[in-house]
Amino acid sequence: MYSTDRLNEDIDALVAQGAQAFTLGYSFLGREIRGVFKGSPDGAQILMQGAMHAREWATAQLCVELFARYSGSVGVWCIPMTNPDGAMLAQFGLDSVSDPSVRDRLYAINGYSDDFSLWKANCNAVDLNVNFNALWGTGVNNVFVPSPSDYVGEYPFSEIETRDLALFTCKIMPECTVSMHARGEVIYKGFGCRDPEPELAARVAESCGYQLLRSEGSAGGYKDWFVATAAKLGLTVEVGSSSTPYTELQDGMDALIARTEKILPILAAHYGGQI
């Protein structure tokens, strides 16, 4: 398990080692969305975020581990758990929700099941990665009612988590974003007719041994929005085999780190002018 308490302990440890902590904002249920920064705030910046999907909570730990290993001078902003409410719900069920009305609603939306291990959305039953303003509502798997997954929300940026992430991205204006997801051992790039820095994307994919694909049928995602609005490189990294249960991704954390630990150094070297 990787709770918000454990994340906070890890962030505090990173701060003790010289990183800077910051708060992105607060979730639907009022949980703090924390991040860490290291490197120079001047020049090119990189933003990495994880656990946007609740059941992919193990990617929060992966983000922390990759950030801890990074030692470059290019600024790296890391938001390990973009969806803390959902991550807690997927791991600990309705015990993680204190509001009785929210618990009842989530229970009903989940088909009156106590098992939330495959829940993907936030605790407002909106899938955050289809709630961004990038051809919103046109994705092949989109749904239009509250759901454990794929519900686009009432309108683009209806959710506080997506609004805060978009505003923060605009504030720091990164050269590249990396979104850690699970599963499939594939990296998605591009959006629509935009395909920024294909050679760099290929170099990152090769370092992981992951297949590199253009996003087809995707809409409303964070990477989609960033590529569409900034015309810069955005990558969605899907770690773990497609046959690995989400609950077992943490068991293979060392292998996930080994496959992805070169991502930040490659990007930092590129944007720092070293290659």
Backbone as CSV, one residue per row, in Angstrom:
resi,resn,N_x,N_y,N_z,CA_x,CA_y,CA_z,C_x,C_y,C_z
1,MET,0.838,-1.194,0.000,0.000,0.000,0.000,0.877,1.250,0.000
2,TYR,0.323,2.328,-0.515,1.058,3.593,-0.539,0.057,4.713,-0.247
3,SER,-0.108,4.980,1.033,-1.098,5.948,1.494,-0.586,7.371,1.393
4,THR,-1.477,8.325,1.628,-1.051,9.727,1.663,-0.099,9.970,2.832
5,ASP,-0.277,9.254,3.934,0.647,9.397,5.058,2.053,8.941,4.664
6,ARG,2.132,7.835,3.949,3.449,7.354,3.528,4.069,8.319,2.519
7,LEU,3.255,8.853,1.621,3.763,9.843,0.671,4.321,11.049,1.420
8,ASN,3.595,11.525,2.418,4.067,12.679,3.174,5.391,12.384,3.872
9,GLU,5.544,11.172,4.394,6.810,10.790,5.017,7.942,10.822,3.998
10,ASP,7.668,10.315,2.803,8.701,10.303,1.767,9.047,11.718,1.304
11,ILE,8.038,12.570,1.183,8.304,13.953,0.786,9.129,14.658,1.859
12,ASP,8.788,14.431,3.112,9.561,15.042,4.198,11.017,14.570,4.168
13,ALA,11.234,13.293,3.832,12.594,12.773,3.738,13.344,13.421,2.581
14,LEU,12.665,13.638,1.468,13.284,14.297,0.322,13.647,15.746,0.655
15,VAL,12.786,16.412,1.407,13.070,17.786,1.824,14.311,17.817,2.722
16,ALA,14.418,16.819,3.591,15.596,16.747,4.465,16.881,16.559,3.667
17,GLN,16.737,16.025,2.443,17.893,15.816,1.571,18.125,16.983,0.622
18,GLY,17.305,18.039,0.737,17.544,19.241,-0.041,16.483,19.625,-1.050
19,ALA,15.474,18.768,-1.254,14.387,19.111,-2.173,13.477,20.163,-1.531
20,GLN,12.672,20.802,-2.349,11.699,21.772,-1.869,10.300,21.195,-2.038
21,ALA,9.487,21.287,-1.006,8.105,20.815,-1.084,7.189,21.965,-1.466
22,PHE,6.105,21.637,-2.141,5.098,22.642,-2.476,3.726,21.980,-2.481
23,THR,2.698,22.796,-2.465,1.330,22.302,-2.503,0.684,22.737,-3.814
24,LEU,0.242,21.757,-4.578,-0.441,22.047,-5.835,-1.820,22.628,-5.575
25,GLY,-2.516,22.062,-4.612,-3.871,22.476,-4.276,-4.481,21.439,-3.365
26,TYR,-5.812,21.343,-3.404,-6.532,20.416,-2.534,-7.562,19.651,-3.358
27,SER,-7.741,18.404,-2.993,-8.613,17.509,-3.748,-10.092,17.768,-3.469
28,PHE,-10.934,17.011,-4.137,-12.390,17.093,-3.950,-12.767,16.931,-2.482
29,LEU,-12.088,16.038,-1.783,-12.376,15.808,-0.366,-11.478,16.624,0.561
30,GLY,-10.699,17.536,0.000,-9.901,18.434,0.814,-8.520,17.950,1.172
31,ARG,-8.063,16.857,0.564,-6.715,16.386,0.824,-5.698,17.264,0.101
32,GLU,-4.581,17.514,0.762,-3.507,18.301,0.166,-2.845,17.505,-0.961
33,ILE,-2.639,18.149,-2.099,-1.918,17.544,-3.206,-0.510,18.128,-3.179
34,ARG,0.448,17.305,-2.721,1.804,17.790,-2.478,2.736,17.435,-3.625
35,GLY,3.775,18.231,-3.755,4.793,17.976,-4.742,6.156,18.320,-4.198
36,VAL,7.192,17.963,-4.962,8.575,18.273,-4.600,9.309,18.783,-5.829
37,PHE,10.318,19.590,-5.566,11.105,20.211,-6.640,12.581,20.112,-6.314
38,LYS,13.385,19.888,-7.348,14.843,19.989,-7.211,15.420,20.471,-8.534
39,GLY,16.653,20.951,-8.481,17.283,21.525,-9.654,17.158,23.036,-9.645
40,SER,17.422,23.644,-10.784,17.372,25.102,-10.892,15.988,25.569,-11.339
41,PRO,15.448,26.621,-10.718,14.168,27.163,-11.164,14.300,28.019,-12.418
42,ASP,15.508,28.257,-12.842,15.754,29.044,-14.053,15.956,28.109,-15.242
43,GLY,15.604,28.586,-16.408,15.785,27.779,-17.603,14.709,26.729,-17.766
44,ALA,15.031,25.672,-18.516,14.067,24.620,-18.831,13.603,23.898,-17.570
45,GLN,12.325,23.521,-17.574,11.739,22.796,-16.457,11.041,21.533,-16.984
46,ILE,10.967,20.513,-16.134,10.288,19.261,-16.453,9.258,19.003,-15.366
47,LEU,8.068,18.560,-15.743,7.022,18.226,-14.769,6.671,16.757,-14.900
48,MET,6.751,16.044,-13.796,6.368,14.633,-13.746,5.231,14.463,-12.745
49,GLN,4.204,13.731,-13.135,3.103,13.493,-12.203,2.624,12.048,-12.306
50,GLY,2.032,11.569,-11.212,1.564,10.195,-11.178,0.263,10.048,-10.416
51,ALA,-0.224,8.815,-10.384,-1.433,8.456,-9.643,-2.612,9.363,-9.968
52,MET,-2.757,9.705,-11.234,-3.957,10.431,-11.646,-5.151,9.490,-11.637
53,HIS,-4.900,8.226,-11.942,-5.935,7.212,-11.864,-5.805,6.460,-10.545
54,ALA,-6.915,6.311,-9.853,-6.917,5.789,-8.491,-6.243,4.430,-8.379
55,ARG,-6.620,3.498,-9.261,-6.103,2.139,-9.153,-4.607,2.054,-9.488
56,GLU,-4.056,3.119,-10.048,-2.645,3.163,-10.411,-1.812,3.852,-9.322
57,TRP,-2.257,3.686,-8.075,-1.623,4.372,-6.947,-0.136,4.039,-6.801
58,ALA,0.287,2.877,-7.303,1.700,2.508,-7.192,2.605,3.456,-7.970
59,THR,2.054,4.157,-8.966,2.884,5.096,-9.719,3.289,6.299,-8.871
60,ALA,2.571,6.554,-7.774,2.999,7.628,-6.860,4.335,7.273,-6.234
61,GLN,4.465,6.047,-5.771,5.737,5.602,-5.208,6.817,5.615,-6.274
62,LEU,6.493,5.188,-7.490,7.472,5.193,-8.571,7.976,6.609,-8.842
63,CYS,7.076,7.582,-8.878,7.486,8.974,-9.087,8.458,9.425,-8.009
64,VAL,8.157,9.096,-6.758,9.037,9.476,-5.652,10.415,8.850,-5.826
65,GLU,10.443,7.579,-6.202,11.718,6.878,-6.366,12.532,7.468,-7.520
66,LEU,11.883,7.764,-8.633,12.598,8.346,-9.777,13.105,9.748,-9.443
67,PHE,12.282,10.513,-8.739,12.682,11.860,-8.335,13.877,11.799,-7.384
68,ALA,13.853,10.869,-6.451,14.943,10.749,-5.474,16.273,10.433,-6.154
69,ARG,16.229,9.704,-7.263,17.450,9.318,-7.966,17.961,10.401,-8.912
70,TYR,17.161,11.404,-9.169,17.558,12.458,-10.112,18.537,13.409,-9.444
71,SER,19.615,13.734,-10.161,20.639,14.606,-9.579,21.077,15.707,-10.547
72,GLY,20.289,15.975,-11.575,20.668,16.980,-12.558,20.373,18.398,-12.106
73,SER,20.790,19.352,-12.928,20.576,20.764,-12.602,19.294,21.322,-13.201
74,VAL,18.752,20.669,-14.216,17.492,21.122,-14.809,16.373,20.933,-13.786
75,GLY,15.512,21.917,-13.651,14.440,21.861,-12.667,13.443,20.752,-12.954
76,VAL,13.156,19.950,-11.946,12.151,18.883,-12.049,11.110,19.078,-10.953
77,TRP,9.873,19.204,-11.377,8.727,19.325,-10.478,7.999,17.995,-10.490
78,CYS,7.799,17.417,-9.332,7.187,16.090,-9.228,5.929,16.154,-8.370
79,ILE,4.822,15.719,-8.942,3.547,15.629,-8.224,3.180,14.148,-8.193
80,PRO,3.591,13.432,-7.158,3.455,11.976,-7.185,2.021,11.465,-7.177
81,MET,1.111,12.157,-6.455,-0.248,11.645,-6.277,-1.247,12.742,-6.622
82,THR,-1.548,12.847,-7.904,-2.449,13.884,-8.385,-3.883,13.659,-7.905
83,ASN,-4.238,12.422,-7.651,-5.602,12.053,-7.250,-5.558,11.339,-5.899
84,PRO,-5.270,12.066,-4.811,-5.127,11.396,-3.514,-6.409,10.742,-3.019
85,ASP,-7.559,11.360,-3.266,-8.829,10.760,-2.835,-9.025,9.406,-3.500
86,GLY,-8.835,9.365,-4.800,-9.023,8.121,-5.526,-8.021,7.064,-5.125
87,ALA,-6.754,7.472,-4.951,-5.724,6.516,-4.557,-6.037,5.882,-3.210
88,MET,-6.529,6.678,-2.292,-6.906,6.142,-0.986,-8.138,5.247,-1.098
89,LEU,-9.094,5.641,-1.916,-10.307,4.835,-2.097,-9.968,3.474,-2.692
90,ALA,-9.107,3.448,-3.702,-8.757,2.185,-4.353,-8.033,1.246,-3.392
91,GLN,-7.283,1.803,-2.447,-6.516,0.969,-1.523,-7.282,0.596,-0.261
92,PHE,-8.051,1.547,0.262,-8.655,1.354,1.581,-10.178,1.382,1.569
93,GLY,-10.768,1.516,0.389,-12.214,1.472,0.275,-12.908,2.647,0.928
94,LEU,-14.160,2.434,1.286,-14.981,3.522,1.813,-14.528,4.006,3.184
95,ASP,-13.667,3.237,3.863,-13.125,3.705,5.140,-12.294,4.973,4.963
96,SER,-11.843,5.234,3.722,-11.031,6.421,3.458,-11.880,7.673,3.239
97,VAL,-13.214,7.525,3.233,-14.126,8.641,2.967,-14.927,8.913,4.222
98,SER,-14.817,10.122,4.761,-15.482,10.428,6.031,-16.909,10.934,5.862
99,ASP,-17.215,11.543,4.717,-18.547,12.118,4.499,-19.539,11.013,4.144
100,PRO,-20.588,10.807,4.973,-21.537,9.721,4.713,-22.245,9.842,3.366
101,SER,-22.582,11.053,2.952,-23.281,11.219,1.680,-22.382,10.855,0.505
102,VAL,-21.103,11.204,0.598,-20.157,10.840,-0.458,-19.955,9.328,-0.467
103,ARG,-19.850,8.726,0.718,-19.701,7.266,0.787,-20.875,6.564,0.120
104,ASP,-22.086,7.002,0.430,-23.273,6.374,-0.139,-23.299,6.507,-1.656
105,ARG,-22.924,7.675,-2.151,-22.927,7.894,-3.599,-21.887,7.013,-4.289
106,LEU,-20.689,6.962,-3.720,-19.640,6.141,-4.313,-20.017,4.661,-4.294
107,TYR,-20.621,4.223,-3.211,-21.051,2.830,-3.080,-22.054,2.471,-4.173
108,ALA,-22.997,3.367,-4.419,-23.993,3.124,-5.467,-23.359,3.117,-6.847
109,ILE,-22.484,4.090,-7.112,-21.841,4.170,-8.425,-20.971,2.937,-8.674
110,ASN,-20.416,2.365,-7.606,-19.565,1.176,-7.717,-20.382,-0.118,-7.746
111,GLY,-21.659,-0.003,-8.038,-22.514,-1.185,-8.138,-22.771,-1.851,-6.809
112,TYR,-22.782,-1.063,-5.732,-23.007,-1.544,-4.374,-21.987,-2.617,-3.977
113,SER,-20.764,-2.402,-4.436,-19.655,-3.278,-4.082,-18.685,-2.529,-3.183
114,ASP,-18.128,-3.248,-2.209,-17.121,-2.663,-1.324,-15.719,-2.714,-1.927
115,ASP,-15.563,-3.365,-3.067,-14.257,-3.521,-3.697,-14.012,-2.357,-4.659
116,PHE,-13.130,-1.452,-4.293,-12.806,-0.287,-5.116,-11.416,-0.404,-5.740
117,SER,-10.856,-1.610,-5.757,-9.477,-1.776,-6.215,-9.299,-1.426,-7.684
118,LEU,-10.369,-1.472,-8.472,-10.277,-1.115,-9.894,-10.859,0.270,-10.183
119,TRP,-11.194,1.009,-9.152,-11.712,2.368,-9.309,-10.639,3.236,-9.963
120,LYS,-11.048,4.060,-10.907,-10.099,4.858,-11.696,-10.271,6.359,-11.471
121,ALA,-11.443,6.777,-11.052,-11.826,8.179,-10.995,-11.401,8.844,-9.684
122,ASN,-11.793,10.112,-9.532,-11.636,10.768,-8.236,-12.859,10.436,-7.383
123,CYS,-13.011,11.086,-6.254,-14.149,10.766,-5.389,-15.406,11.553,-5.749
124,ASN,-15.365,12.243,-6.886,-16.572,12.805,-7.487,-16.988,11.959,-8.683
125,ALA,-16.362,10.792,-8.811,-16.657,9.828,-9.882,-16.376,10.387,-11.267
126,VAL,-15.353,11.246,-11.366,-14.897,11.774,-12.655,-13.494,11.244,-12.915
127,ASP,-13.279,10.714,-14.102,-11.956,10.265,-14.529,-11.148,11.512,-14.890
128,LEU,-10.171,11.843,-14.076,-9.426,13.090,-14.257,-8.706,13.154,-15.595
129,ASN,-8.322,12.015,-16.128,-7.536,12.034,-17.360,-8.403,12.073,-18.615
130,VAL,-9.679,12.391,-18.453,-10.510,12.740,-19.613,-11.256,14.043,-19.349
131,ASN,-10.780,14.804,-18.366,-11.464,16.024,-17.943,-10.761,17.302,-18.387
132,PHE,-9.700,17.160,-19.190,-8.972,18.333,-19.677,-9.559,18.815,-21.005
133,ASN,-9.308,20.069,-21.306,-9.896,20.694,-22.498,-9.044,20.400,-23.737
134,ALA,-9.149,19.152,-24.205,-8.445,18.728,-25.417,-9.380,17.768,-26.152
135,LEU,-10.201,18.331,-27.028,-11.261,17.565,-27.690,-12.097,16.805,-26.670
136,TRP,-12.359,17.478,-25.563,-13.083,16.887,-24.436,-14.375,16.202,-24.902
137,GLY,-14.594,15.009,-24.378,-15.834,14.290,-24.652,-15.875,13.546,-25.964
138,THR,-14.749,13.477,-26.680,-14.742,12.798,-27.979,-13.905,11.525,-27.978
139,GLY,-13.406,11.115,-26.836,-12.599,9.904,-26.756,-13.433,8.653,-26.991
140,VAL,-12.795,7.629,-27.506,-13.540,6.427,-27.897,-14.148,5.700,-26.695
141,ASN,-13.566,5.848,-25.515,-14.078,5.144,-24.338,-14.814,6.056,-23.365
142,ASN,-15.057,7.297,-23.756,-15.706,8.244,-22.847,-17.117,7.803,-22.463
143,VAL,-17.480,8.076,-21.213,-18.861,7.902,-20.762,-19.331,9.224,-20.180
144,PHE,-20.637,9.360,-20.040,-21.203,10.677,-19.745,-22.110,10.685,-18.524
145,VAL,-21.920,9.698,-17.671,-22.562,9.670,-16.360,-21.498,9.288,-15.345
146,PRO,-21.646,9.718,-14.087,-20.655,9.356,-13.076,-20.385,7.859,-13.068
147,SER,-19.102,7.502,-12.980,-18.705,6.109,-13.186,-17.361,5.842,-12.524
148,PRO,-17.054,4.580,-12.226,-15.728,4.260,-11.696,-14.592,4.623,-12.651
149,SER,-14.886,4.720,-13.958,-13.858,5.083,-14.922,-14.490,5.745,-16.136
150,ASP,-13.691,6.584,-16.806,-13.996,7.130,-18.137,-15.085,8.202,-18.183
151,TYR,-15.642,8.595,-17.029,-16.621,9.691,-17.044,-15.894,11.016,-17.216
152,VAL,-16.315,11.799,-18.216,-15.607,13.016,-18.602,-15.891,14.213,-17.711
153,GLY,-16.903,14.118,-16.853,-17.297,15.262,-16.043,-18.343,16.103,-16.737
154,GLU,-18.851,17.089,-16.040,-19.914,17.930,-16.592,-19.403,18.862,-17.682
155,TYR,-18.142,19.224,-17.588,-17.529,20.121,-18.571,-16.016,20.053,-18.386
156,PRO,-15.212,20.521,-19.351,-13.755,20.478,-19.178,-13.321,21.239,-17.925
157,PHE,-12.409,20.676,-17.191,-11.884,21.267,-15.959,-12.971,21.420,-14.890
158,SER,-13.953,20.530,-14.905,-14.975,20.587,-13.857,-14.396,20.209,-12.494
159,GLU,-13.272,19.488,-12.486,-12.718,18.974,-11.239,-11.578,19.846,-10.721
160,ILE,-11.550,20.028,-9.423,-10.542,20.892,-8.822,-9.138,20.358,-9.071
161,GLU,-8.994,19.032,-9.126,-7.664,18.459,-9.353,-7.138,18.803,-10.748
162,THR,-7.996,18.739,-11.764,-7.537,19.046,-13.113,-7.291,20.543,-13.282
163,ARG,-8.135,21.347,-12.675,-7.927,22.804,-12.760,-6.597,23.191,-12.138
164,ASP,-6.325,22.657,-10.958,-5.090,23.031,-10.265,-3.862,22.551,-11.026
165,LEU,-3.923,21.350,-11.593,-2.776,20.856,-12.350,-2.551,21.695,-13.605
166,ALA,-3.621,22.073,-14.282,-3.483,22.902,-15.481,-2.928,24.280,-15.133
167,LEU,-3.427,24.885,-14.073,-2.947,26.212,-13.673,-1.479,26.162,-13.270
168,PHE,-1.101,25.102,-12.554,0.289,24.979,-12.137,1.198,24.771,-13.349
169,THR,0.748,23.966,-14.297,1.534,23.743,-15.507,1.763,25.054,-16.246
170,CYS,0.713,25.859,-16.358,0.858,27.160,-17.022,1.791,28.085,-16.238
171,LYS,1.808,27.942,-14.931,2.647,28.801,-14.093,4.124,28.514,-14.306
172,ILE,4.506,27.222,-14.334,5.934,26.907,-14.439,6.385,26.754,-15.889
173,MET,5.444,26.599,-16.817,5.726,26.505,-18.256,6.829,25.487,-18.554
174,PRO,6.606,24.210,-18.261,7.648,23.205,-18.494,7.905,22.970,-19.978
175,GLU,9.090,22.506,-20.272,9.429,22.108,-21.634,8.860,20.739,-21.970
176,CYS,8.598,19.958,-20.927,8.139,18.587,-21.125,7.343,18.144,-19.910
177,THR,6.328,17.309,-20.137,5.612,16.676,-19.040,5.687,15.161,-19.201
178,VAL,5.777,14.478,-18.077,5.809,13.015,-18.045,4.728,12.549,-17.081
179,SER,3.764,11.808,-17.598,2.669,11.288,-16.780,2.868,9.791,-16.598
180,MET,3.025,9.359,-15.349,3.230,7.949,-15.057,1.885,7.270,-14.820
181,HIS,1.607,6.292,-15.665,0.365,5.524,-15.577,0.705,4.040,-15.564
182,ALA,-0.327,3.209,-15.508,-0.166,1.758,-15.569,-1.431,1.177,-16.233
183,ARG,-1.320,0.304,-17.169,-0.245,-0.650,-17.432,-0.058,-0.742,-18.949
184,GLY,0.897,-1.622,-19.400,1.037,-1.896,-20.810,2.441,-1.842,-21.374
185,GLU,3.395,-1.282,-20.622,4.774,-1.145,-21.093,4.817,-0.461,-22.464
186,VAL,4.195,0.703,-22.505,4.124,1.487,-23.733,4.205,2.961,-23.355
187,ILE,4.690,3.794,-24.264,4.713,5.240,-24.072,3.901,5.877,-25.189
188,TYR,2.966,6.738,-24.793,2.143,7.456,-25.769,2.661,8.884,-25.917
189,LYS,2.649,9.353,-27.148,3.110,10.703,-27.446,2.124,11.348,-28.415
190,GLY,2.290,12.668,-28.567,1.530,13.392,-29.584,0.059,13.534,-29.253
191,PHE,-0.585,14.390,-30.038,-2.035,14.566,-29.939,-2.510,15.245,-31.208
192,GLY,-3.494,14.647,-31.869,-3.969,15.204,-33.125,-2.835,15.247,-34.140
193,CYS,-2.657,16.408,-34.749,-1.595,16.543,-35.750,-0.264,16.955,-35.136
194,ARG,-0.228,17.165,-33.831,1.006,17.604,-33.179,1.831,16.403,-32.715
195,ASP,3.123,16.444,-32.985,4.040,15.392,-32.557,5.385,16.026,-32.211
196,PRO,5.454,16.762,-31.108,6.689,17.474,-30.770,7.841,16.521,-30.432
197,GLU,9.015,16.871,-30.888,10.266,16.204,-30.546,10.189,14.673,-30.641
198,PRO,9.865,14.137,-31.806,9.724,12.681,-31.941,11.010,11.919,-31.662
199,GLU,12.164,12.502,-32.007,13.429,11.798,-31.770,13.712,11.666,-30.279
200,LEU,13.408,12.699,-29.512,13.597,12.637,-28.069,12.643,11.615,-27.459
201,ALA,11.399,11.614,-27.911,10.437,10.623,-27.420,10.925,9.213,-27.702
202,ALA,11.489,9.000,-28.895,11.999,7.680,-29.257,13.167,7.280,-28.368
203,ARG,14.023,8.247,-28.019,15.168,7.953,-27.160,14.694,7.551,-25.760
204,VAL,13.675,8.223,-25.248,13.125,7.873,-23.937,12.527,6.468,-23.975
205,ALA,11.741,6.177,-25.009,11.114,4.863,-25.118,12.155,3.756,-25.220
206,GLU,13.208,4.007,-25.975,14.270,3.007,-26.134,14.951,2.731,-24.805
207,SER,15.124,3.768,-23.988,15.780,3.582,-22.691,14.968,2.691,-21.764
208,CYS,13.649,2.687,-21.949,12.763,1.865,-21.119,12.526,0.483,-21.714
209,GLY,12.792,0.362,-23.012,12.402,-0.862,-23.698,10.908,-0.932,-23.920
210,TYR,10.245,0.240,-23.916,8.800,0.306,-24.127,8.494,0.679,-25.578
211,GLN,7.373,0.179,-26.078,6.910,0.562,-27.406,6.437,2.012,-27.378
212,LEU,6.758,2.775,-28.417,6.339,4.169,-28.531,5.211,4.257,-29.542
213,LEU,4.078,4.845,-29.126,2.904,4.930,-29.983,2.345,6.345,-29.995
214,ARG,1.772,6.736,-31.120,0.968,7.956,-31.170,-0.365,7.689,-30.496
215,SER,-0.881,8.660,-29.796,-2.186,8.510,-29.159,-3.281,8.527,-30.215
216,GLU,-4.053,7.469,-30.273,-5.177,7.372,-31.196,-6.446,7.147,-30.389
217,GLY,-7.474,7.928,-30.672,-8.732,7.771,-29.960,-8.743,8.367,-28.575
218,SER,-7.639,9.040,-28.217,-7.549,9.667,-26.906,-8.067,11.099,-26.978
219,ALA,-8.662,11.553,-25.896,-9.128,12.940,-25.807,-9.302,13.303,-24.338
220,GLY,-9.060,14.564,-24.030,-9.312,15.052,-22.683,-8.259,14.712,-21.659
221,GLY,-7.133,14.112,-22.086,-6.088,13.756,-21.140,-5.145,14.910,-20.842
222,TYR,-4.408,14.772,-19.744,-3.444,15.815,-19.389,-2.381,15.964,-20.459
223,LYS,-1.811,14.840,-20.900,-0.809,14.883,-21.964,-1.399,15.483,-23.233
224,ASP,-2.635,15.100,-23.560,-3.309,15.643,-24.748,-3.408,17.160,-24.662
225,TRP,-3.854,17.634,-23.511,-4.022,19.082,-23.307,-2.688,19.802,-23.392
226,PHE,-1.650,19.239,-22.760,-0.354,19.907,-22.768,0.201,19.996,-24.186
227,VAL,0.158,18.904,-24.927,0.671,18.911,-26.295,-0.129,19.882,-27.154
228,ALA,-1.449,19.884,-26.996,-2.302,20.740,-27.825,-2.098,22.218,-27.529
229,THR,-1.894,22.565,-26.265,-1.823,23.977,-25.893,-0.401,24.530,-25.915
230,ALA,0.573,23.706,-25.515,1.961,24.178,-25.440,2.776,23.817,-26.668
231,ALA,2.303,22.862,-27.453,3.046,22.360,-28.622,4.440,21.890,-28.214
232,LYS,4.522,21.269,-27.038,5.775,20.720,-26.522,5.584,19.247,-26.194
233,LEU,6.674,18.582,-25.870,6.636,17.142,-25.656,5.881,16.783,-24.381
234,GLY,4.889,15.941,-24.533,4.195,15.336,-23.409,4.206,13.830,-23.592
235,LEU,4.532,13.106,-22.547,4.619,11.655,-22.622,3.732,11.014,-21.558
236,THR,3.015,9.987,-21.950,2.283,9.151,-21.008,2.989,7.809,-20.960
237,VAL,3.565,7.490,-19.820,4.359,6.279,-19.658,3.525,5.247,-18.909
238,GLU,3.194,4.156,-19.585,2.378,3.090,-19.008,3.310,1.983,-18.525
239,VAL,3.537,1.939,-17.214,4.492,0.974,-16.660,3.786,-0.333,-16.308
240,GLY,4.560,-1.392,-16.274,4.032,-2.678,-15.858,3.378,-3.443,-16.990
241,SER,3.497,-4.741,-16.919,2.866,-5.596,-17.913,1.351,-5.489,-17.831
242,SER,0.702,-5.605,-18.980,-0.760,-5.519,-19.007,-1.418,-6.663,-18.247
243,SER,-0.664,-7.707,-17.945,-1.217,-8.843,-17.200,-0.973,-8.735,-15.701
244,THR,-0.223,-7.733,-15.282,0.074,-7.573,-13.859,-1.092,-6.903,-13.142
245,PRO,-1.666,-7.523,-12.119,-2.749,-6.856,-11.374,-2.261,-5.527,-10.790
246,TYR,-3.130,-4.541,-10.776,-2.746,-3.229,-10.245,-2.243,-3.342,-8.807
247,THR,-2.858,-4.236,-8.044,-2.477,-4.377,-6.644,-1.099,-4.995,-6.476
248,GLU,-0.530,-5.569,-7.546,0.784,-6.199,-7.458,1.894,-5.366,-8.100
249,LEU,1.546,-4.205,-8.636,2.576,-3.368,-9.246,3.644,-2.974,-8.238
250,GLN,3.220,-2.716,-7.005,4.178,-2.307,-5.973,5.179,-3.420,-5.681
251,ASP,4.750,-4.682,-5.816,5.651,-5.805,-5.554,6.822,-5.821,-6.529
252,GLY,6.588,-5.296,-7.733,7.634,-5.251,-8.740,8.258,-3.882,-8.894
253,MET,8.257,-3.091,-7.811,8.720,-1.703,-7.892,10.172,-1.607,-8.360
254,ASP,11.027,-2.487,-7.883,12.428,-2.410,-8.292,12.563,-2.566,-9.805
255,ALA,11.778,-3.458,-10.382,11.826,-3.664,-11.833,11.282,-2.449,-12.573
256,LEU,10.227,-1.833,-12.032,9.663,-0.630,-12.664,10.683,0.505,-12.643
257,ILE,11.371,0.651,-11.535,12.401,1.696,-11.420,13.514,1.444,-12.434
258,ALA,13.958,0.205,-12.520,15.053,-0.124,-13.441,14.683,0.189,-14.883
259,ARG,13.404,-0.009,-15.235,12.987,0.236,-16.613,12.845,1.726,-16.931
260,THR,12.590,2.548,-15.915,12.228,3.945,-16.165,13.210,4.965,-15.589
261,GLU,14.267,4.527,-14.918,15.121,5.466,-14.197,15.937,6.383,-15.103
262,LYS,16.009,6.089,-16.397,16.766,6.944,-17.301,15.922,8.067,-17.910
263,ILE,14.612,8.045,-17.661,13.732,9.032,-18.303,14.130,10.458,-17.932
264,LEU,14.194,10.747,-16.638,14.519,12.118,-16.220,15.927,12.528,-16.637
265,PRO,16.950,11.689,-16.465,18.285,12.093,-16.931,18.349,12.372,-18.427
266,ILE,17.659,11.578,-19.242,17.664,11.817,-20.689,17.009,13.152,-21.016
267,LEU,15.866,13.410,-20.419,15.173,14.674,-20.675,15.985,15.854,-20.168
268,ALA,16.557,15.726,-18.979,17.336,16.822,-18.405,18.578,17.109,-19.241
269,ALA,19.234,16.062,-19.725,20.410,16.259,-20.568,20.029,16.975,-21.858
270,HIS,18.901,16.612,-22.414,18.439,17.244,-23.658,18.117,18.721,-23.432
271,TYR,17.316,19.001,-22.421,16.892,20.383,-22.199,17.988,21.224,-21.541
272,GLY,18.965,20.542,-20.958,20.099,21.268,-20.407,21.201,21.515,-21.414
273,GLY,20.974,21.049,-22.644,21.922,21.308,-23.714,23.114,20.391,-23.744
274,GLN,23.021,19.231,-23.024,24.159,18.323,-22.987,24.172,17.362,-24.161
275,ILE,22.986,17.088,-24.754,22.916,16.221,-25.929,21.902,16.800,-26.898
